[in-house]
Amino acid sequence: LSAQARHVHSFVAMQSATVARWGLAQAWQHARTRPDCVAASGNANFASISAFAEKVPMSKFEEGEYLNDRYKAIEDRLAIVRKRLNQPLTLAEKIVYGHLDEPDKQEIVRGESYLRLRPDRVAMQDATAQMAMLQFISSGLPKTMVPSTIHCDHLIEGTTSPQPDREESYGGVADLKHAVKTNKEVYDFLATAGAKYGVGFWKPGSGIIHQIVLENYAAPGLMMIGTDSHTPNAGGLGTAAIGVGGADAVDVMAGLAWELKCPKVIGVKLTGKLSKWTSPKDVILKVAGILTVKGGTGAIVEYYGAGVDSISATGMATICNMGAEIGATTSLFPFNKRMYDYLVATERSGAARLAEAFKENLVADAGAKYDSVIEVNMSELEPHINGPFTPDLATPLSLFAEKAKANGWPTQLKASLIGSCTNSSYEDMARAASIASQALAAGMKAKVPFTISPGSEQIRATIDRDGMMDTFTKIGGTVLSNSCGPCIGQWKRTDVAKGEANSIITSFNRNFAARNDGNPATHCFVASPELVTAFAIAGDLTFNPMKDTLIGADNKEMMLHAPNGDELPSRGFDAGVDTYQAPPAVMADRLKLVVQVDPASNRLQMLQPFTKWNGGDIEGARVLIKVKGKCTTDHISMAGPWLKYRGHLDNISNNLLIGAINIDNNKPNAVVNLITGEEGPVPATARYYKKEGLAWVVVGDENYGEGSSREHAALEPRHLGGVAIIVKSFARIHETNLKKQGMLPLTFVNPADYELIGPKDTIAIKGLQSFAPGKDLTLEGKRLDGTVYSFPVHHTFNNNQIGWFKAGSALNAMAAMFKGKGKA
């Protein structure tokens, strides 16, 4: 044998488990990808993915789409990038740069250059898919150019008490039946549009988009975009999954390169090991406390270190999911055995073997440099509770009771809710059930309403089969449908009056004011499912299950033991009811389908193009509202009952900024019409200005537009005549969404200039005739007393984005491009 062959043969001999699992030929291939073997060969291209003979489908639903082809494209692009950069790469860089369009020509500078990328797939939830598909239909293309899916998870309202509109029933079965009836028009539109344009359709009841993606579509090294801010959940399987607005999804579905500012990379080094009450959720709750809600903006958070291997794949997904709460572009974990095992458990063993063969491109290079590094020792990490009103207010469990009392937070708990896209895995449910079963054994039940939201039909069926559902029900829990439910405000809560201060605790991800139940006085706290379950049993937020006792039915004290649960079901997953609709395989069959929208519908409305830029500066614009403090996408375009209008731009625009606080009067949804002098709702005032031909602007504070990816928060101001949003800083997705719709997202060069603008001022924005990247514009303001002021405002437009502005929107620019090429 040659020296290289002896080296590899020796390695294979030491890896008997690998040989047993894959067979000698594939173990040999695995060995050849190791850096020491590549070095021994003297050929960096020795371990090409082309040598992997097995053809692996991207998913069982997409015939003719192969993971091998994606990996080969990544490998080819990285070969070019490595020669250009000549430096070790982080995992984030490998995946992002491995998806570059024309990697030999693009400038690559972290935090500065704009990259043109080729994502592998698109996923859309039903609330945002309506507008995305309406925009795609406007493109005139016959089919999406990349694998795409629609997931019906947002429009199902959860109930926990008898409802007249559900025949005095409540809970998952009743809620799903009600949703199918009330949303029939929207579901029919999405199903038909999906079938016509080649988009997979997951029916209501199938589960939450991110859980479905993790179970079926995510794979190490891929890049995907999704029209939901928690798309990064797929980072638990090493996918660079990025939340976007619908217009971005349309670009990718139309076969265009997708644009992203080259992200910085924040490294989070994990050491030690989780134990007892500490869970993966506590890792991200801790990181959120360190980085805050805007600390990850413009960056990918990449986890690494010896501690990574102690976390399950679904635990990694939890951590990546809540990366949205720190503003991160996405979050990632390196490929490891936990991911391999999850892929095998979800019937994707071919993808697991292929990823193992491709592993050198699915982990960071030795010596890779991060822009900043955080270290978390999980052996020392305490369980955390974050909130209220913001997901970055992190408090260790040992300090929480004292902090709650000191801040006057209501300590009597009113509800506990587990599940959601963040924490509804088999492992999460098993650990929560282990706590519930202890209470049952002691004769106790939940002292407060306790809800369980399974993440998917597969999870629901499996935990039902394995007895967990029975445990939750016996403890007094209400099992909701396989959907988002209360996490996004789809909760028909009846136990607390609006305005009544109260506390709830959830295993969800987001806890802004009024987020879950529409009540701005509800104090929502976020924790792990097992901790939320313990609080349901105690009914008191001052309870600490690590040291406090409970009184059982026999009047004896008992202490809850630390939770436990398998990360994967020993009997395998039960797929449950088949809820997937594949598009017709034959193009001719798709072309026969007709997608109709009733002009009289109040749920759906075909889109009309926005007007082009008129070629001049903005003059005489009114300040619609000067926002005080935090202004999330929930403040700009509320969810909850407004979700039903996500496909009808004019109707949903009636919720524009109704949650934002007016600095002039400290009230929501109350502004002065600067023409009539009358006080009225924000949307009505905007409509008045539009009718009179008057432009208007919004003035805001820090991290404006944080939270959801919903592009309605950008579409609505554009539709009602807005021209610019001027703030101290933006959340990434919202800033891009505003650009896509032809708005001007501008920031104060000097944040103190926020104080100069009065809510009754008239605004001009100068310099648009020479609008160029890196060149500030000028804001000129005029007060009612005639005094004037001016200062520079910054923008982040590049040349392509300036083209969107001039065309009136990115969709207008795309339509013009296709028309020029004869595609539409």
C-alpha positions, 0 to 999 in steps of 0.5 A, a space after each residue: 500500500 502507498 503511504 496515503 492508503 496505509 494512512 487511510 486504512 489505519 484510520 478506517 480500522 480505528 473507526 469500526 462504528 463508522 464502518 458498521 454504519 456505512 460500509 467500508 467504501 463509504 467509510 473510506 470516502 469519509 476518511 478521505 475528507 479528513 484534513 490530515 488525509 487531504 494533506 497526506 495526498 497533497 491535493 486539496 481537491 482529493 475529497 470531491 463530493 463528485 466521488 459520492 455515488 449515491 444520488 440523494 434527493 433534497 426531499 422525498 417530495 421533490 423529484 429530480 432535485 438532488 442534494 449532491 448537485 447543491 453540494 457540488 455547486 458549493 464545492 465549486 464556488 468555494 474553490 474560487 473563493 478560497 483562492 481569492 481570500 486565501 484565509 480560513 473560513 467560518 462555517 457561515 462564510 462557507 455556506 454563504 460564499 458557497 451560494 454566491 452568484 458569480 463568485 469570481 466577480 463579487 466583492 466579498 467584505 464582511 459588513 460592507 459589500 452586498 452579495 448576490 446569492 442563489 438560495 436552494 429553496 423558499 418556504 412561506 407561511 400562509 399569512 405572508 404567502 398570500 402577498 408573496 404569491 400575489 406578487 409572484 403571479 404579477 411576474 408572469 412566470 409559469 413556475 417557481 425556479 427553486 423548490 418552494 413550499 407554502 405552510 398553513 400555520 398562522 390563521 388558526 385561532 386557539 381557544 381554551 374555553 367553550 366557544 359559541 362559534 365552535 358549538 361550545 367546544 374548544 381546543 385543537 380539533 374544534 379550532 382547526 375545524 373552525 379555521 378551515 371553514 372561516 379561511 376557506 377562501 384563502 386556503 383555496 387560493 394558496 392551494 390552487 396557486 401552489 398547484 399552478 406554479 409548482 409550489 408544495 402545499 402543507 394543509 392546515 393542521 400539518 404543523 408550524 412551518 419551521 418544524 415541517 422544514 426541519 423534519 423534511 427539508 433542512 439539510 447541512 450546508 444548504 441556504 434557504 429563505 423563508 417569509 417568517 423571521 424564525 426561519 433560522 430554526 433550520 440552523 439546527 441542521 446546519 442550514 443557513 436559513 434566513 427570514 425575509 419579506 415576500 418580495 425577497 421570496 418572489 425574487 428567488 422564486 423567479 430565478 433572480 439572484 437574492 441580495 444580502 449585505 455580507 454578514 459579519 460573523 459572531 462566534 459563540 463558543 460553547 463549553 461544558 454540558 447542559 444538565 438538570 433543569 438547564 436546557 438549550 433554551 437557556 443558552 439563547 436566553 443567556 445570549 439574548 441577555 448579552 447581545 440585546 435585541 439588536 446586538 446580532 444585526 447584520 451578523 450570522 451567529 455561529 456556535 462552536 466548541 466542545 459543548 456543541 456535541 452535547 446538544 440535540 439537533 432540535 435543541 440547536 434548532 431552538 437556539 437558532 430560532 430565537 436568534 431572530 430575537 437578537 436581530 441576527 441574519 441567521 444562526 448556525 451549528 456545525 454538522 455533527 452526530 446529533 444532526 446525523 442521527 436526526 436526519 436518519 430518524 426523519 427518514 433521510 439517511 442518504 442526506 446524513 451519509 452525504 453530509 458526512 462525506 461533505 463534512 469538511 465544508 460543514 464545519 469551520 476551518 481551524 483558525 477561522 476568525 470571528 468579528 466577536 466571540 462570546 463564551 458560554 459555559 453550559 456547566 455553569 449556566 442557570 435556567 433563565 426567564 426572559 421578559 417581560 415585554 422584551 426577549 432580551 431582559 434575561 434573569 437567572 432563575 435563582 434571582 427571578 422571584 426577587 426581581 419580580 417582586 422588586 419590579 412589581 410584576 404580577 407574581 400570580 400566574 394566569 397561564 402557562 403555554 408550551 410548544 410553538 416553533 421554538 420548543 415543540 420537539 419530541 425532546 421538549 415534550 418528553 421533558 415537559 411530560 416528565 415534570 407533569 407526570 411527577 405532579 400527577 403521581 402526587 395527585 396535583 394538577 395545573 393551577 392555571 390554564 395550561 396549553 400545549 401547541 404541537 409543532 407538527 402532525 408528526 410530533 402530535 401523533 408521536 407524543 400521542 402514541 407515546 402517552 405524553 398527550 394523555 399526561 398533559 390532558 390529565 394534568 389539566 392541559 388543553 392541546 391546541 392545533 398543530 399551529 402557531 396559535 397564541 405565540 403569534 396572537 392567535 389566542 381567543 383569551 377570555 379569562 382576563 379583561 383587556 387592560 388588566 395587569 397579569 402574568 403568563 409564561 411561555 416557551 415561545 420566542 417573542 414577548 412584546 406588549 400585547 403580542 400573545 393576547 392583544 392585552 398590553 398589560 399582560 406581562 409575558 415571560 419566556 422560558 424552557 417548556 419544562 420550566 413553564 410546565 413547573 410554573 403551571 403546577 405551582 401557579 406562582 412566578 416566585 416558585 423555584 423548582 430547583 429548591 422549593 417544594 410543592 404540597 401534594 394531594 396527601 398534604 406532604 411536601 414534594 420536590 420536582 426532580 429535574 426533567 428528562 426525556 429522549 431526544 428522539 423516539 425509540 420507536 421512531 416517529 409516527 407521521 400521523 395524517 398525510 397533510 401534504 399536497 404536491 403540485 401536478 407533476 406535468 406542466 400542462 396540467 398546471 397550466 390548465 389551473 386558474 387562480 381566481 380572486 373575487 374583486 369583492 373579496 375582503 380577504 384577497 386583493 390583486 396588487 396594483 403597481 406602485 407609482 414610479 419616482 417622479 424625478 424630484 426631491 420630496 417636498 412638503 411631507 407631513 409627519 404622520 407620527 413621531 414614534 416614542 420608544 420601541 416600535 416593532 412590526 407588531 406595532 406597525 402591523 398587528 397580527 392576531 385578528 388582523 391576520 385574516 386580511 394579510 392577502 388584502 392590502 387595502 383592508 390590512 392597511 387599516 391597522 397601520 401603526 395603531 400600536 405605536 405610541 405617539 410622542 406628542 400625546 403618549 397615546 396609541 393610534 391617535 395623531 393630529 391631522 395637520 390639515 384639519 387640526 382634528 385628532 384621529 386614528 393613524 390609518 385614517 389620517 394617512 388616508 386623508 393625506 393620500 387623498 389630498 396628494 400629500 406625502 408623509 413620513 414617520 419618525 422613529 427610535 432605535 431598532 425600528 421594525 424589529 420582530 416579524 419579517 412581515 412585509 405588510 409593515 412596509 407595504 402598508 405605509 407605501 400603500 397609504 402614501 408614505 415616502 420615508 421612515 426616518 429613525 435612529 436605527 433599523 432592524 435588518 429585515 424591515 429596512 430591506 422590506 421598505 426598500 423593496 416597496 419603494 420607500 426611503 428608510 433613512 437614519 439620523 447621522 447624529 441620533 440627537 437630531 431625532 429631537 429636532 423633528 416635531 410631530 407637526 413639522 413639514 419635511 423635505 428630503 433633498 438630494 434624490 436627483 443625485 441619489 447614490 450609494 454612500 452619499 447622504 441625503 439632507 432633511 429640511 424641516 419647517 416648524 409651525 412658527 416658520 423656523 427651519 432646520 436641516 441635517 444629513 440623513 444616512 441610507 444604505 442603498 446600493 445601485 440595485 436598490 436605488 433602481 427599485 426606488 426609481 422604479 417604484 418598487 422591486 417588483 416594478 423593476 423586476 417586471 420591467 426587466 422581464 419585459 425587456 427580456 421578453 419573459 412577461 
